[in-house]
Protein backbone atom coordinates (compact mmCIF):
# COMPACT_ATOMS: atom_id res chain seq x y z
CA UNK A 1 0.00 0.00 0.00
CA UNK A 2 2.04 2.90 -1.29
CA UNK A 3 2.71 4.85 -4.43
CA UNK A 4 5.35 2.28 -5.39
CA UNK A 5 2.61 -0.22 -6.16
CA UNK A 6 1.53 1.92 -9.11
CA UNK A 7 4.98 2.39 -10.60
CA UNK A 8 5.53 0.45 -13.80
CA UNK A 9 8.80 -1.03 -14.93
CA UNK A 10 9.98 1.19 -17.77
CA UNK A 11 10.55 -1.85 -19.98
CA UNK A 12 6.86 -2.78 -19.80
CA UNK A 13 5.35 0.62 -20.59
CA UNK A 14 5.10 -0.13 -24.29
CA UNK A 15 3.32 -3.47 -23.81
CA UNK A 16 0.86 -2.94 -20.95
CA UNK A 17 -2.51 -1.29 -21.69
CA UNK A 18 -2.27 2.48 -21.93
CA UNK A 19 -5.02 2.68 -19.32
CA UNK A 20 -2.53 1.30 -16.81
CA UNK A 21 0.18 3.73 -17.89
CA UNK A 22 -2.27 6.60 -17.47
CA UNK A 23 -2.91 5.58 -13.87
CA UNK A 24 0.73 6.23 -13.12
CA UNK A 25 1.21 9.31 -15.24
CA UNK A 26 -2.13 11.11 -15.06
CA UNK A 27 -3.93 10.03 -11.89
CA UNK A 28 -4.03 12.12 -8.73
CA UNK A 29 -2.02 9.87 -6.42
CA UNK A 30 -0.16 11.59 -3.61
CA UNK A 31 -2.28 14.75 -3.70
CA UNK A 32 -4.46 15.29 -0.60
CA UNK A 33 -6.11 18.27 -2.32
CA UNK A 34 -7.49 16.06 -5.10
CA UNK A 35 -11.22 16.37 -5.76
CA UNK A 36 -14.09 16.21 -8.21
CA UNK A 37 -12.71 19.12 -10.24
CA UNK A 38 -9.93 16.76 -11.35
CA UNK A 39 -12.42 14.40 -13.03
CA UNK A 40 -12.36 16.07 -16.48
CA UNK A 41 -8.57 16.25 -16.69
CA UNK A 42 -7.10 13.39 -14.63
CA UNK A 43 -7.22 9.64 -14.97
CA UNK A 44 -10.12 8.34 -12.87
CA UNK A 45 -9.89 5.39 -10.49
CA UNK A 46 -13.12 4.08 -12.00
CA UNK A 47 -14.13 4.63 -15.61
CA UNK A 48 -15.72 1.53 -17.12
CA UNK A 49 -18.33 -0.52 -15.25
CA UNK A 50 -21.39 -2.64 -15.91
CA UNK A 51 -24.07 -0.72 -14.04
CA UNK A 52 -27.19 0.52 -15.81
CA UNK A 53 -26.86 3.64 -17.93
CA UNK A 54 -27.50 6.73 -15.85
CA UNK A 55 -27.28 4.90 -12.50
CA UNK A 56 -26.74 7.44 -9.66
CA UNK A 57 -24.63 4.87 -7.80
CA UNK A 58 -22.00 5.03 -10.54
CA UNK A 59 -21.85 8.83 -10.30
CA UNK A 60 -21.67 8.62 -6.51
CA UNK A 61 -18.75 6.21 -6.59
CA UNK A 62 -16.85 8.35 -9.11
CA UNK A 63 -17.23 11.37 -6.84
CA UNK A 64 -16.21 9.40 -3.76
CA UNK A 65 -13.10 7.96 -5.42
CA UNK A 66 -12.12 11.41 -6.67
CA UNK A 67 -12.48 12.81 -3.14
CA UNK A 68 -10.44 10.29 -1.15
CA UNK A 69 -7.57 12.31 0.35
CA UNK A 70 -5.23 9.32 0.48
CA UNK A 71 -6.29 6.77 -2.17
CA UNK A 72 -2.91 5.05 -2.38
CA UNK A 73 -3.29 4.10 1.30
CA UNK A 74 -7.04 3.51 1.42
CA UNK A 75 -8.90 0.21 1.56
CA UNK A 76 -12.57 0.11 0.63
CA UNK A 77 -14.71 -2.71 2.01
CA UNK A 78 -17.89 -3.35 0.08
CA UNK A 79 -20.77 -5.79 0.32
CA UNK A 80 -23.01 -7.67 -2.07
CA UNK A 81 -25.21 -5.42 -4.17
CA UNK A 82 -25.22 -3.46 -7.41
CA UNK A 83 -21.93 -1.85 -6.42
CA UNK A 84 -20.31 -5.29 -6.55
CA UNK A 85 -20.34 -4.88 -10.33
CA UNK A 86 -18.08 -1.83 -10.08
CA UNK A 87 -15.47 -2.86 -7.54
CA UNK A 88 -13.51 -5.22 -9.81
CA UNK A 89 -12.89 -2.20 -12.05
CA UNK A 90 -11.56 0.15 -9.34
CA UNK A 91 -7.84 0.95 -9.32
CA UNK A 92 -7.76 0.74 -5.54
CA UNK A 93 -7.45 -1.77 -2.74
CA UNK A 94 -10.92 -3.27 -2.22
CA UNK A 95 -12.22 -6.16 -0.12
CA UNK A 96 -15.57 -7.80 -0.83
CA UNK A 97 -17.28 -8.93 2.37
CA UNK A 98 -20.16 -11.31 2.95
CA UNK A 99 -23.54 -9.62 2.74
CA UNK A 100 -23.97 -7.45 5.81
CA UNK A 101 -20.73 -8.01 7.71
CA UNK A 102 -18.73 -5.29 5.93
CA UNK A 103 -18.21 -3.22 9.10
CA UNK A 104 -16.81 -6.24 10.93
CA UNK A 105 -14.37 -6.91 8.11
CA UNK A 106 -13.40 -3.24 8.00
CA UNK A 107 -12.85 -3.24 11.76
CA UNK A 108 -10.39 -6.11 11.50
CA UNK A 109 -8.55 -4.50 8.59
CA UNK A 110 -8.29 -1.14 10.36
CA UNK A 111 -6.95 -2.66 13.56
CA UNK A 112 -4.34 -4.70 11.73
CA UNK A 113 -3.21 -1.69 9.71
CA UNK A 114 -2.80 0.38 12.87
CA UNK A 115 -0.69 -2.42 14.38
CA UNK A 116 1.34 -3.08 11.23
CA UNK A 117 1.85 0.57 10.21
CA UNK A 118 1.68 2.63 13.44
CA UNK A 119 3.40 5.63 11.88
CA UNK A 120 1.44 5.79 8.61
CA UNK A 121 -2.05 6.98 7.70
CA UNK A 122 -4.23 4.14 6.44
CA UNK A 123 -7.89 4.95 5.79
CA UNK A 124 -10.59 2.27 5.76
CA UNK A 125 -13.91 3.10 4.11
CA UNK A 126 -17.04 0.92 4.08
CA UNK A 127 -19.37 1.26 1.12
CA UNK A 128 -22.61 -0.75 1.06
CA UNK A 129 -26.25 -0.47 0.09
CA UNK A 130 -29.33 -0.12 2.25
CA UNK A 131 -29.83 -3.87 2.60
CA UNK A 132 -26.30 -4.55 3.81
CA UNK A 133 -26.10 -1.45 6.02
CA UNK A 134 -29.56 -1.20 7.57
CA UNK A 135 -31.24 -4.60 7.20
CA UNK A 136 -29.01 -7.66 7.13
CA UNK A 137 -25.98 -5.82 8.49
CA UNK A 138 -27.52 -3.39 10.98
CA UNK A 139 -26.03 -5.06 14.06
CA UNK A 140 -22.53 -5.12 12.55
CA UNK A 141 -22.91 -1.50 11.50
CA UNK A 142 -24.05 -0.22 14.87
CA UNK A 143 -21.57 -2.31 16.83
CA UNK A 144 -18.69 -0.70 14.94
CA UNK A 145 -20.13 2.67 15.98
CA UNK A 146 -20.52 1.60 19.61
CA UNK A 147 -16.92 0.35 19.69
CA UNK A 148 -15.69 3.66 18.24
CA UNK A 149 -13.88 2.01 15.33
CA UNK A 150 -12.03 4.61 13.26
CA UNK A 151 -13.69 3.82 9.93
CA UNK A 152 -15.99 5.74 7.59
CA UNK A 153 -19.24 4.04 6.61
CA UNK A 154 -21.01 5.16 3.43
CA UNK A 155 -24.51 3.90 2.65
CA UNK A 156 -25.85 3.98 -0.90
CA UNK A 157 -29.57 4.31 -0.21
CA UNK A 158 -31.60 3.37 -3.27
CA UNK A 159 -34.58 2.53 -1.04
CA UNK A 160 -35.05 -0.95 -2.49
CA UNK A 161 -33.29 -4.27 -3.05
CA UNK A 162 -32.64 -3.31 -6.65
CA UNK A 163 -30.40 -6.14 -7.84
CA UNK A 164 -32.61 -8.98 -6.58
CA UNK A 165 -36.00 -8.11 -8.00
CA UNK A 166 -37.35 -5.06 -6.23
CA UNK A 167 -38.07 -6.08 -2.63
CA UNK A 168 -38.67 -3.38 -0.03
CA UNK A 169 -35.88 -2.61 2.42
CA UNK A 170 -35.79 -0.92 5.79
CA UNK A 171 -35.00 2.31 3.96
CA UNK A 172 -37.97 2.10 1.59
CA UNK A 173 -40.42 4.96 2.35
CA UNK A 174 -43.73 3.96 3.87
CA UNK A 175 -46.35 3.28 1.21
CA UNK A 176 -43.88 2.79 -1.66
CA UNK A 177 -44.95 0.11 -4.14
CA UNK A 178 -42.48 -2.18 -5.90
CA UNK A 179 -42.81 -5.35 -7.97
CA UNK A 180 -42.21 -7.46 -4.88
CA UNK A 181 -44.00 -5.11 -2.49
CA UNK A 182 -47.32 -4.75 -4.34
CA UNK A 183 -49.31 -3.55 -1.32
CA UNK A 184 -46.80 -0.88 -0.42
CA UNK A 185 -44.36 -0.58 2.46
CA UNK A 186 -46.16 -0.97 5.79
CA UNK A 187 -43.77 0.89 8.13
CA UNK A 188 -41.70 4.05 8.15
CA UNK A 189 -38.23 4.45 6.66
CA UNK A 190 -35.50 3.67 9.19
CA UNK A 191 -33.78 6.99 10.16
CA UNK A 192 -30.28 5.58 9.85
CA UNK A 193 -28.57 8.96 10.14
CA UNK A 194 -30.19 9.46 13.57
CA UNK A 195 -29.24 5.93 14.66
CA UNK A 196 -25.65 6.75 13.68
CA UNK A 197 -25.68 9.84 15.90
CA UNK A 198 -27.24 7.98 18.82
CA UNK A 199 -24.70 5.16 18.40
CA UNK A 200 -21.65 7.38 18.72
CA UNK A 201 -20.66 8.61 15.26
CA UNK A 202 -18.70 11.86 15.40
CA UNK A 203 -19.65 13.02 11.91
CA UNK A 204 -22.92 12.20 10.13
CA UNK A 205 -24.27 13.53 6.84
CA UNK A 206 -27.37 12.86 4.75
CA UNK A 207 -27.55 14.08 1.15
CA UNK A 208 -28.11 13.17 -2.48
CA UNK A 209 -25.30 13.04 -5.02
CA UNK A 210 -26.75 15.81 -7.17
CA UNK A 211 -23.92 18.16 -6.10
CA UNK A 212 -20.41 16.72 -6.72
CA UNK A 213 -18.69 19.45 -4.69
CA UNK A 214 -20.91 18.79 -1.69
CA UNK A 215 -20.18 15.06 -1.92
CA UNK A 216 -16.45 15.86 -1.99
CA UNK A 217 -16.69 18.05 1.11
CA UNK A 218 -18.67 15.45 3.05
CA UNK A 219 -16.40 12.54 2.12
CA UNK A 220 -13.22 14.40 3.04
CA UNK A 221 -14.62 15.59 6.34
CA UNK A 222 -15.89 12.13 7.22
CA UNK A 223 -12.53 10.50 6.50
CA UNK A 224 -10.50 13.11 8.36
CA UNK A 225 -12.70 12.79 11.46
CA UNK A 226 -12.55 8.98 11.32
CA UNK A 227 -8.75 9.11 11.18
CA UNK A 228 -8.38 10.98 14.42
CA UNK A 229 -11.57 10.71 16.47
CA UNK A 230 -13.86 7.78 15.72
CA UNK A 231 -16.61 6.40 13.47
CA UNK A 232 -18.28 8.54 10.82
CA UNK A 233 -21.36 7.88 8.68
CA UNK A 234 -22.47 9.24 5.29
CA UNK A 235 -25.96 8.51 3.94
CA UNK A 236 -26.27 9.06 0.18
CA UNK A 237 -29.52 8.89 -1.78
CA UNK A 238 -28.74 6.98 -4.98
CA UNK A 239 -32.13 6.01 -6.41
CA UNK A 240 -32.59 2.96 -8.61
CA UNK A 241 -34.09 4.68 -11.63
CA UNK A 242 -35.32 1.41 -13.14
CA UNK A 243 -37.23 0.30 -10.04
CA UNK A 244 -38.98 3.67 -9.67
CA UNK A 245 -39.86 3.79 -13.36
CA UNK A 246 -37.58 6.55 -14.63
CA UNK A 247 -35.55 6.86 -17.82
CA UNK A 248 -31.78 6.55 -17.76
CA UNK A 249 -31.32 10.33 -17.91
CA UNK A 250 -33.76 11.16 -15.10
CA UNK A 251 -31.57 10.29 -12.11
CA UNK A 252 -30.15 13.77 -11.58
CA UNK A 253 -33.55 15.48 -11.58
CA UNK A 254 -34.91 12.83 -9.21
CA UNK A 255 -32.15 13.61 -6.73
CA UNK A 256 -32.52 17.36 -7.14
CA UNK A 257 -36.19 17.00 -6.27
CA UNK A 258 -35.39 15.03 -3.12
CA UNK A 259 -32.79 17.66 -2.11
CA UNK A 260 -35.69 19.89 -1.14
CA UNK A 261 -37.62 17.33 0.89
CA UNK A 262 -36.76 13.90 2.30
CA UNK A 263 -33.04 14.22 1.58
CA UNK A 264 -32.49 17.85 2.39
CA UNK A 265 -28.83 18.22 3.34
CA UNK A 266 -28.21 17.36 6.98
CA UNK A 267 -24.89 17.37 8.82
CA UNK A 268 -23.89 16.57 12.40
CA UNK A 269 -20.49 17.06 14.04
CA UNK A 270 -19.34 16.47 17.60
CA UNK A 271 -17.09 19.06 19.27
CA UNK A 272 -14.15 16.69 18.78
CA UNK A 273 -14.93 16.50 15.07
CA UNK A 274 -15.20 20.28 14.80
CA UNK A 275 -11.75 20.62 16.32
CA UNK A 276 -10.21 18.16 13.87
CA UNK A 277 -11.86 19.79 10.86
CA UNK A 278 -10.70 23.23 11.95
CA UNK A 279 -7.13 21.92 11.92
CA UNK A 280 -7.47 20.51 8.40
CA UNK A 281 -9.00 23.78 7.20
CA UNK A 282 -6.01 25.68 8.56
CA UNK A 283 -3.77 23.31 6.60
CA UNK A 284 -5.71 24.08 3.41
CA UNK A 285 -7.01 20.52 3.00
CA UNK A 286 -10.69 21.45 3.29
Secondary structure, 3 states (H helix, E strand, C coil): CCHHHHCCCHHHCCCCCHHHHHHHHHCCCCCCCCCHHHCCCCCCCCCCCCCCCCCHHHHHHHHHHHHCCCHHHEEEEECCCCCHHHHCCCCCEEEECCCCCHHHHHHHHHHHHHHHCCCCCCEEEEEEEHHHHHHCCHHHHHHHHHCCCCCEEEEEECCCEHHHCCECCCCCCCCCCECCECCCCCCCCCCHHHHHHHCCCCEEEEEECCCHHHHHHHHHHHHHHHHHCCCEEEEEECCCCCCCCCCCCCHHHHHHHHCCCCCCCEEEECHHHHHHHHHHHHCCCC
